[in-house]
């Protein structure tokens, strides 16, 4: 965790991933990348990411946004990429399988009562 701008230039070149616990500017992000050129991931709270997103996108950076969802089968919370939010319904293959079995039972019982 990087708590302040001053810490950026004291980091070990091999440290990663990073979580920035302060509101970084684009200059801070570029300083981090210069200090640790092999960096692959920088974790930013969404509110912070929005501050620097425009500048960094034009420099070839990619932002992944995540959302929390609740599995309709078991009730567990899980996290998925925002761009697949509509497709991600179940938290595990086991929950998907359970939902499919339930649907088959409902289809058979509705067919039998008709």
Secondary structure as UniProt FT lines:
FT   HELIX           5..8
FT   TURN            9..10
FT   TURN            13..14
FT   STRAND          18..20
FT   HELIX           26..35
FT   TURN            37..38
FT   STRAND          42..43
FT   HELIX           46..57
FT   TURN            58..60
FT   STRAND          66..70
FT   TURN            72..74
FT   STRAND          77..81
FT   HELIX           82..84
FT   TURN            85..87
FT   HELIX           93..113
//
